[in-house]
Amino acid sequence: MTYENLVFEHDGPVTIVAINRPKSLNALNVSTVYELLECFYQLTAQFDTVRAVILTGAGEKSFVAGADIQEIHDLDLHTGKELSARGNRLYSLIEKMHVPVIAAVNGFALGGGCELAMACHLRLASENAKFGQPEIKLGIIPGYGGTQRLPRLVGRSRALELMLTGRHISASEALNLGLVNAVFPQAELLPAARKLAQELAAQPRHAVAAILESVENGLQHGIDNGLRVEENLFSYCCGTEDMKEGTSAFLQKREPAFKGR
């Protein structure tokens, strides 16, 4: 499929997806959300070959600066719900991917951009990155999962402060809050994301998928259900060739050669 607002790079088992609307600071308009939905549906179907995904923004100023404000201005009761549901469908798809998705936040990550980063499994940021949920200043609330994911990442009180004030925070403050995993100089961000993605792509894919599914299930449905899912997925991993290879390599004091089986 040809995309108007996305560009791709394939680096072995790692796919890099960049939102490419630099003139609008990579703002998420409706067509970009549709393209991202199609893109991640395609990546989900490539579980055998795509082992990790990096999501970033084109240019050096912005990851995603938020939604298209003109589109927001034109919303009403019904179209507002449709917009929010569409975004939540995309972000839930990313969150439930069976391969790790790394957000390489290379500038502004505001509103829907902050929510998009939070839907990814890991977040790396450049030193010039800015995060925030400024929807309150537009008379609305976060509509792409911000009210749910932000408290889970930084705690209830801090999340409420950020959403009720709409203030922006720096990359260093985001790191201190636990919103991002690491911060790098701008020039080192993408190389660091590539290195991490390649490391994750080299891990046994069934175990990676099982960890992602177990964590997500427990967060969404409670610890008791999560523990049952963990038991089932643990037993599933015990039946894989990669488990035999990993344990044999450990006992033989050598590096494992996982084959994804």
C-alpha positions, 0 to 999 in steps of 0.5 A: 500500500502507498501511504501519503503521510508515512515513510518506512525503513526496513532494517532486517527484522526491525521496521521503522515507521515515521509520520511524515507531515513535518510542515504541520509538526506531524499532527495527526489528522484523520487520514494519518490515523487511517494510514497508521491503522492500515500500517499496523494491521499489516505489521501485525500480519508479519509476525514471522518477519517483523520482530520489532517496530520503531515509531517516530516523526519526520524531522527534528522538531516533532514526534507528533504535535497533537491532533489537527486543531481545525478538525477538532474545531469542526467536531460535534457530539457525534463526530467527536465520538467517532474520532475518539473511537477511531484513535482508540482503535489504533492505539489499542492495536499498537498496545496489543502488538505481539512485537515490541513497539518503541516510540522514538520521541524526537520533539513535541509529543503533545495531546494525541502525540503523547497518547501515541507514545504511551500506547507504545511498549517503550519510549525513548526521547531526545533531549529537546522532546516535550510531553503534555496533554494540553486538551484542557486548554481547548475545552476538551479532554484527552480522547485517545486513551490519555486519561487511562494510560497516563495514570498507569505510567506516572501515577494518579496525582501526577497525571491529574496535574498534567491533564488539569493544567495542560502544562508541557514537561521536558524530556528530563522531567518525563524521565523522572516521572517514568513516562520515558525509559531513557533520554538521548541527544537528538543525533543519538536517539534513532541509533539508540532506538535501532540498537534496542530494537535489534536487541529485542528482535534477537530474543525468542519471539514466542517468549517476547509475545507472551510477555507482552500479552501477559502484562497487557492482560493483567493491566487490563483485567486484573492480577488474578486473570493475568496470573492465569494467562501467565500460567498458560503462556509459560506452559506454551513457551515450555513446549517451544524449540527456543526454550530447549535451545535457551536452556541448553545454551545456558547449561553448555555456557554458550550463546543461544541461537533462537529460531523463533520456533 
